[in-house]
Every structure is written in structure tokens, then in C-alpha cells.
Amino acid sequence: MSGPPSGSDSLAVRQRYLRHRRRLSDRGWITVWVTLGALVGWLFIAGFAGLGH
């Protein structure tokens, strides 16, 4: 599918497109949260390692 569906597309096509977009959006947010969690964890560990020296 190239681009968003137009008004002439069937309802099923539009619903499938929106569902697919929402799934991609959810996956993007999960990636953001996992990345932030990993970064915060790494900074926490690096900070304590620095304090130990």
C-alpha cells in the first residue's frame, strides 16, 4: 500500500491501514521506553562505578 487510503477506498482497507499504523506506533513507543530504561540503568551503574573509585 502506498500512502494513506483515499476516500474512495473501502472501509476495510481504511481500518486495516489504521490498525497497522497503530501497531507501528505502539512498537515505536515500546522501543523508546526500552531505550530510555537501558540508558538510565547504564548511567546508574556507571555512576556507582565512578563513586567506587
PDB file of N, CA, C and O in Angstrom:
ATOM      1  N   MET A   1       0.844  -1.182   0.000  1.00  0.00           N
ATOM      2  CA  MET A   1       0.000   0.000   0.000  1.00  0.00           C
ATOM      3  C   MET A   1       0.887   1.241   0.000  1.00  0.00           C
ATOM      4  O   MET A   1       1.837   1.336   0.776  1.00  0.00           O
ATOM      5  N   SER A   2       0.573   2.171  -0.860  1.00  0.00           N
ATOM      6  CA  SER A   2       1.412   3.370  -0.926  1.00  0.00           C
ATOM      7  C   SER A   2       0.648   4.557  -0.368  1.00  0.00           C
ATOM      8  O   SER A   2      -0.282   5.061  -0.998  1.00  0.00           O
ATOM      9  N   GLY A   3       1.039   4.996   0.804  1.00  0.00           N
ATOM     10  CA  GLY A   3       0.406   6.153   1.413  1.00  0.00           C
ATOM     11  C   GLY A   3      -0.922   5.821   2.065  1.00  0.00           C
ATOM     12  O   GLY A   3      -1.399   4.688   1.994  1.00  0.00           O
ATOM     13  N   PRO A   4      -1.508   6.814   2.695  1.00  0.00           N
ATOM     14  CA  PRO A   4      -2.787   6.589   3.368  1.00  0.00           C
ATOM     15  C   PRO A   4      -3.903   6.330   2.363  1.00  0.00           C
ATOM     16  O   PRO A   4      -3.834   6.795   1.225  1.00  0.00           O
ATOM     17  N   PRO A   5      -4.930   5.592   2.774  1.00  0.00           N
ATOM     18  CA  PRO A   5      -6.033   5.313   1.854  1.00  0.00           C
ATOM     19  C   PRO A   5      -6.830   6.575   1.559  1.00  0.00           C
ATOM     20  O   PRO A   5      -6.958   7.458   2.408  1.00  0.00           O
ATOM     21  N   SER A   6      -7.361   6.648   0.350  1.00  0.00           N
ATOM     22  CA  SER A   6      -8.169   7.810  -0.030  1.00  0.00           C
ATOM     23  C   SER A   6      -9.626   7.549   0.336  1.00  0.00           C
ATOM     24  O   SER A   6      -9.968   6.465   0.809  1.00  0.00           O
ATOM     25  N   GLY A   7     -10.473   8.534   0.118  1.00  0.00           N
ATOM     26  CA  GLY A   7     -11.887   8.403   0.456  1.00  0.00           C
ATOM     27  C   GLY A   7     -12.602   7.349  -0.357  1.00  0.00           C
ATOM     28  O   GLY A   7     -13.651   6.854   0.056  1.00  0.00           O
ATOM     29  N   SER A   8     -12.051   6.994  -1.512  1.00  0.00           N
ATOM     30  CA  SER A   8     -12.720   6.009  -2.373  1.00  0.00           C
ATOM     31  C   SER A   8     -12.397   4.574  -1.960  1.00  0.00           C
ATOM     32  O   SER A   8     -13.022   3.637  -2.457  1.00  0.00           O
ATOM     33  N   ASP A   9     -11.435   4.389  -1.062  1.00  0.00           N
ATOM     34  CA  ASP A   9     -11.103   3.037  -0.604  1.00  0.00           C
ATOM     35  C   ASP A   9     -12.209   2.499   0.299  1.00  0.00           C
ATOM     36  O   ASP A   9     -12.943   3.265   0.924  1.00  0.00           O
ATOM     37  N   SER A  10     -12.316   1.185   0.359  1.00  0.00           N
ATOM     38  CA  SER A  10     -13.341   0.570   1.201  1.00  0.00           C
ATOM     39  C   SER A  10     -13.009   0.773   2.675  1.00  0.00           C
ATOM     40  O   SER A  10     -11.869   1.057   3.042  1.00  0.00           O
ATOM     41  N   LEU A  11     -14.030   0.621   3.506  1.00  0.00           N
ATOM     42  CA  LEU A  11     -13.860   0.794   4.947  1.00  0.00           C
ATOM     43  C   LEU A  11     -12.853  -0.210   5.500  1.00  0.00           C
ATOM     44  O   LEU A  11     -12.063   0.124   6.383  1.00  0.00           O
ATOM     45  N   ALA A  12     -12.878  -1.430   4.987  1.00  0.00           N
ATOM     46  CA  ALA A  12     -11.954  -2.468   5.465  1.00  0.00           C
ATOM     47  C   ALA A  12     -10.504  -2.055   5.219  1.00  0.00           C
ATOM     48  O   ALA A  12      -9.636  -2.278   6.062  1.00  0.00           O
ATOM     49  N   VAL A  13     -10.254  -1.456   4.065  1.00  0.00           N
ATOM     50  CA  VAL A  13      -8.887  -1.016   3.742  1.00  0.00           C
ATOM     51  C   VAL A  13      -8.452   0.073   4.719  1.00  0.00           C
ATOM     52  O   VAL A  13      -7.324   0.062   5.213  1.00  0.00           O
ATOM     53  N   ARG A  14      -9.353   1.009   4.991  1.00  0.00           N
ATOM     54  CA  ARG A  14      -9.007   2.091   5.924  1.00  0.00           C
ATOM     55  C   ARG A  14      -8.774   1.564   7.330  1.00  0.00           C
ATOM     56  O   ARG A  14      -7.835   1.986   8.004  1.00  0.00           O
ATOM     57  N   GLN A  15      -9.627   0.639   7.781  1.00  0.00           N
ATOM     58  CA  GLN A  15      -9.455   0.081   9.125  1.00  0.00           C
ATOM     59  C   GLN A  15      -8.149  -0.687   9.234  1.00  0.00           C
ATOM     60  O   GLN A  15      -7.453  -0.592  10.245  1.00  0.00           O
ATOM     61  N   ARG A  16      -7.812  -1.452   8.195  1.00  0.00           N
ATOM     62  CA  ARG A  16      -6.564  -2.219   8.213  1.00  0.00           C
ATOM     63  C   ARG A  16      -5.370  -1.263   8.260  1.00  0.00           C
ATOM     64  O   ARG A  16      -4.401  -1.508   8.978  1.00  0.00           O
ATOM     65  N   TYR A  17      -5.445  -0.179   7.495  1.00  0.00           N
ATOM     66  CA  TYR A  17      -4.366   0.813   7.480  1.00  0.00           C
ATOM     67  C   TYR A  17      -4.188   1.439   8.865  1.00  0.00           C
ATOM     68  O   TYR A  17      -3.068   1.563   9.361  1.00  0.00           O
ATOM     69  N   LEU A  18      -5.313   1.834   9.484  1.00  0.00           N
ATOM     70  CA  LEU A  18      -5.228   2.461  10.806  1.00  0.00           C
ATOM     71  C   LEU A  18      -4.709   1.488  11.849  1.00  0.00           C
ATOM     72  O   LEU A  18      -3.925   1.870  12.719  1.00  0.00           O
ATOM     73  N   ARG A  19      -5.139   0.230  11.770  1.00  0.00           N
ATOM     74  CA  ARG A  19      -4.677  -0.780  12.726  1.00  0.00           C
ATOM     75  C   ARG A  19      -3.174  -0.993  12.559  1.00  0.00           C
ATOM     76  O   ARG A  19      -2.447  -1.108  13.546  1.00  0.00           O
ATOM     77  N   HIS A  20      -2.712  -1.047  11.311  1.00  0.00           N
ATOM     78  CA  HIS A  20      -1.284  -1.239  11.031  1.00  0.00           C
ATOM     79  C   HIS A  20      -0.483  -0.050  11.560  1.00  0.00           C
ATOM     80  O   HIS A  20       0.577  -0.225  12.161  1.00  0.00           O
ATOM     81  N   ARG A  21      -0.998   1.163  11.331  1.00  0.00           N
ATOM     82  CA  ARG A  21      -0.291   2.354  11.818  1.00  0.00           C
ATOM     83  C   ARG A  21      -0.220   2.381  13.330  1.00  0.00           C
ATOM     84  O   ARG A  21       0.807   2.750  13.898  1.00  0.00           O
ATOM     85  N   ARG A  22      -1.310   1.990  13.992  1.00  0.00           N
ATOM     86  CA  ARG A  22      -1.319   1.991  15.455  1.00  0.00           C
ATOM     87  C   ARG A  22      -0.311   0.987  15.987  1.00  0.00           C
ATOM     88  O   ARG A  22       0.370   1.242  16.980  1.00  0.00           O
ATOM     89  N   ARG A  23      -0.219  -0.180  15.305  1.00  0.00           N
ATOM     90  CA  ARG A  23       0.739  -1.200  15.735  1.00  0.00           C
ATOM     91  C   ARG A  23       2.165  -0.668  15.601  1.00  0.00           C
ATOM     92  O   ARG A  23       2.991  -0.873  16.490  1.00  0.00           O
ATOM     93  N   LEU A  24       2.453   0.012  14.497  1.00  0.00           N
ATOM     94  CA  LEU A  24       3.793   0.590  14.314  1.00  0.00           C
ATOM     95  C   LEU A  24       4.065   1.651  15.372  1.00  0.00           C
ATOM     96  O   LEU A  24       5.176   1.741  15.894  1.00  0.00           O
ATOM     97  N   SER A  25       3.060   2.450  15.688  1.00  0.00           N
ATOM     98  CA  SER A  25       3.204   3.497  16.700  1.00  0.00           C
ATOM     99  C   SER A  25       3.486   2.881  18.067  1.00  0.00           C
ATOM    100  O   SER A  25       4.366   3.343  18.794  1.00  0.00           O
ATOM    101  N   ASP A  26       2.725   1.822  18.418  1.00  0.00           N
ATOM    102  CA  ASP A  26       2.951   1.146  19.702  1.00  0.00           C
ATOM    103  C   ASP A  26       4.362   0.592  19.779  1.00  0.00           C
ATOM    104  O   ASP A  26       5.028   0.704  20.808  1.00  0.00           O
ATOM    105  N   ARG A  27       4.816  -0.010  18.676  1.00  0.00           N
ATOM    106  CA  ARG A  27       6.165  -0.582  18.656  1.00  0.00           C
ATOM    107  C   ARG A  27       7.205   0.516  18.828  1.00  0.00           C
ATOM    108  O   ARG A  27       8.220   0.313  19.494  1.00  0.00           O
ATOM    109  N   GLY A  28       6.958   1.665  18.237  1.00  0.00           N
ATOM    110  CA  GLY A  28       7.879   2.790  18.383  1.00  0.00           C
ATOM    111  C   GLY A  28       7.985   3.254  19.821  1.00  0.00           C
ATOM    112  O   GLY A  28       9.080   3.527  20.313  1.00  0.00           O
ATOM    113  N   TRP A  29       6.824   3.346  20.511  1.00  0.00           N
ATOM    114  CA  TRP A  29       6.838   3.766  21.912  1.00  0.00           C
ATOM    115  C   TRP A  29       7.538   2.749  22.792  1.00  0.00           C
ATOM    116  O   TRP A  29       8.274   3.117  23.708  1.00  0.00           O
ATOM    117  N   ILE A  30       7.311   1.462  22.517  1.00  0.00           N
ATOM    118  CA  ILE A  30       7.990   0.417  23.297  1.00  0.00           C
ATOM    119  C   ILE A  30       9.497   0.560  23.136  1.00  0.00           C
ATOM    120  O   ILE A  30      10.245   0.453  24.109  1.00  0.00           O
ATOM    121  N   THR A  31       9.942   0.802  21.904  1.00  0.00           N
ATOM    122  CA  THR A  31      11.374   0.976  21.643  1.00  0.00           C
ATOM    123  C   THR A  31      11.927   2.170  22.415  1.00  0.00           C
ATOM    124  O   THR A  31      13.016   2.096  22.985  1.00  0.00           O
ATOM    125  N   VAL A  32      11.176   3.269  22.433  1.00  0.00           N
ATOM    126  CA  VAL A  32      11.614   4.470  23.157  1.00  0.00           C
ATOM    127  C   VAL A  32      11.763   4.173  24.649  1.00  0.00           C
ATOM    128  O   VAL A  32      12.770   4.536  25.257  1.00  0.00           O
ATOM    129  N   TRP A  33      10.762   3.512  25.242  1.00  0.00           N
ATOM    130  CA  TRP A  33      10.810   3.224  26.680  1.00  0.00           C
ATOM    131  C   TRP A  33      11.932   2.256  27.032  1.00  0.00           C
ATOM    132  O   TRP A  33      12.615   2.435  28.040  1.00  0.00           O
ATOM    133  N   VAL A  34      12.123   1.234  26.205  1.00  0.00           N
ATOM    134  CA  VAL A  34      13.201   0.273  26.467  1.00  0.00           C
ATOM    135  C   VAL A  34      14.556   0.971  26.377  1.00  0.00           C
ATOM    136  O   VAL A  34      15.438   0.731  27.201  1.00  0.00           O
ATOM    137  N   THR A  35      14.717   1.833  25.374  1.00  0.00           N
ATOM    138  CA  THR A  35      15.974   2.568  25.214  1.00  0.00           C
ATOM    139  C   THR A  35      16.225   3.482  26.412  1.00  0.00           C
ATOM    140  O   THR A  35      17.336   3.527  26.942  1.00  0.00           O
ATOM    141  N   LEU A  36      15.192   4.208  26.835  1.00  0.00           N
ATOM    142  CA  LEU A  36      15.350   5.092  27.997  1.00  0.00           C
ATOM    143  C   LEU A  36      15.680   4.294  29.255  1.00  0.00           C
ATOM    144  O   LEU A  36      16.526   4.706  30.049  1.00  0.00           O
ATOM    145  N   GLY A  37      15.020   3.162  29.437  1.00  0.00           N
ATOM    146  CA  GLY A  37      15.298   2.320  30.603  1.00  0.00           C
ATOM    147  C   GLY A  37      16.730   1.825  30.607  1.00  0.00           C
ATOM    148  O   GLY A  37      17.396   1.822  31.643  1.00  0.00           O
ATOM    149  N   ALA A  38      17.204   1.404  29.434  1.00  0.00           N
ATOM    150  CA  ALA A  38      18.581   0.915  29.334  1.00  0.00           C
ATOM    151  C   ALA A  38      19.572   2.049  29.620  1.00  0.00           C
ATOM    152  O   ALA A  38      20.579   1.847  30.298  1.00  0.00           O
ATOM    153  N   LEU A  39      19.278   3.228  29.102  1.00  0.00           N
ATOM    154  CA  LEU A  39      20.168   4.374  29.306  1.00  0.00           C
ATOM    155  C   LEU A  39      20.224   4.770  30.783  1.00  0.00           C
ATOM    156  O   LEU A  39      21.304   5.010  31.323  1.00  0.00           O
ATOM    157  N   VAL A  40      19.065   4.838  31.429  1.00  0.00           N
ATOM    158  CA  VAL A  40      19.030   5.196  32.851  1.00  0.00           C
ATOM    159  C   VAL A  40      19.762   4.140  33.679  1.00  0.00           C
ATOM    160  O   VAL A  40      20.520   4.477  34.589  1.00  0.00           O
ATOM    161  N   GLY A  41      19.538   2.871  33.364  1.00  0.00           N
ATOM    162  CA  GLY A  41      20.225   1.792  34.080  1.00  0.00           C
ATOM    163  C   GLY A  41      21.731   1.878  33.906  1.00  0.00           C
ATOM    164  O   GLY A  41      22.489   1.688  34.857  1.00  0.00           O
ATOM    165  N   TRP A  42      22.158   2.165  32.682  1.00  0.00           N
ATOM    166  CA  TRP A  42      23.594   2.265  32.408  1.00  0.00           C
ATOM    167  C   TRP A  42      24.200   3.450  33.165  1.00  0.00           C
ATOM    168  O   TRP A  42      25.287   3.340  33.733  1.00  0.00           O
ATOM    169  N   LEU A  43      23.494   4.579  33.169  1.00  0.00           N
ATOM    170  CA  LEU A  43      24.002   5.751  33.900  1.00  0.00           C
ATOM    171  C   LEU A  43      24.082   5.473  35.400  1.00  0.00           C
ATOM    172  O   LEU A  43      25.022   5.903  36.067  1.00  0.00           O
ATOM    173  N   PHE A  44      23.098   4.756  35.923  1.00  0.00           N
ATOM    174  CA  PHE A  44      23.075   4.382  37.335  1.00  0.00           C
ATOM    175  C   PHE A  44      24.292   3.526  37.679  1.00  0.00           C
ATOM    176  O   PHE A  44      24.982   3.778  38.667  1.00  0.00           O
ATOM    177  N   ILE A  45      24.547   2.511  36.851  1.00  0.00           N
ATOM    178  CA  ILE A  45      25.691   1.610  37.075  1.00  0.00           C
ATOM    179  C   ILE A  45      27.006   2.370  36.919  1.00  0.00           C
ATOM    180  O   ILE A  45      27.913   2.220  37.737  1.00  0.00           O
ATOM    181  N   ALA A  46      27.106   3.185  35.869  1.00  0.00           N
ATOM    182  CA  ALA A  46      28.335   3.946  35.632  1.00  0.00           C
ATOM    183  C   ALA A  46      28.577   4.939  36.772  1.00  0.00           C
ATOM    184  O   ALA A  46      29.720   5.160  37.172  1.00  0.00           O
ATOM    185  N   GLY A  47      27.512   5.531  37.290  1.00  0.00           N
ATOM    186  CA  GLY A  47      27.647   6.473  38.400  1.00  0.00           C
ATOM    187  C   GLY A  47      28.186   5.801  39.649  1.00  0.00           C
ATOM    188  O   GLY A  47      29.077   6.333  40.311  1.00  0.00           O
ATOM    189  N   PHE A  48      27.647   4.629  39.975  1.00  0.00           N
ATOM    190  CA  PHE A  48      28.135   3.916  41.155  1.00  0.00           C
ATOM    191  C   PHE A  48      29.555   3.404  40.954  1.00  0.00           C
ATOM    192  O   PHE A  48      30.340   3.370  41.902  1.00  0.00           O
ATOM    193  N   ALA A  49      29.890   3.008  39.736  1.00  0.00           N
ATOM    194  CA  ALA A  49      31.256   2.564  39.460  1.00  0.00           C
ATOM    195  C   ALA A  49      32.220   3.744  39.632  1.00  0.00           C
ATOM    196  O   ALA A  49      33.328   3.582  40.143  1.00  0.00           O
ATOM    197  N   GLY A  50      31.784   4.928  39.201  1.00  0.00           N
ATOM    198  CA  GLY A  50      32.611   6.121  39.347  1.00  0.00           C
ATOM    199  C   GLY A  50      32.791   6.506  40.804  1.00  0.00           C
ATOM    200  O   GLY A  50      33.871   6.942  41.204  1.00  0.00           O
ATOM    201  N   LEU A  51      31.738   6.349  41.604  1.00  0.00           N
ATOM    202  CA  LEU A  51      31.835   6.685  43.029  1.00  0.00           C
ATOM    203  C   LEU A  51      32.734   5.705  43.777  1.00  0.00           C
ATOM    204  O   LEU A  51      33.354   6.065  44.778  1.00  0.00           O
ATOM    205  N   GLY A  52      32.802   4.477  43.294  1.00  0.00           N
ATOM    206  CA  GLY A  52      33.613   3.459  43.957  1.00  0.00           C
ATOM    207  C   GLY A  52      35.100   3.683  43.783  1.00  0.00           C
ATOM    208  O   GLY A  52      35.904   3.152  44.550  1.00  0.00           O
ATOM    209  N   HIS A  53      35.475   4.466  42.779  1.00  0.00           N
ATOM    210  CA  HIS A  53      36.909   4.669  42.526  1.00  0.00           C
ATOM    211  C   HIS A  53      37.487   5.737  43.412  1.00  0.00           C
ATOM    212  O   HIS A  53      38.680   6.031  43.327  1.00  0.00           O
TER     213      HIS A  53
END
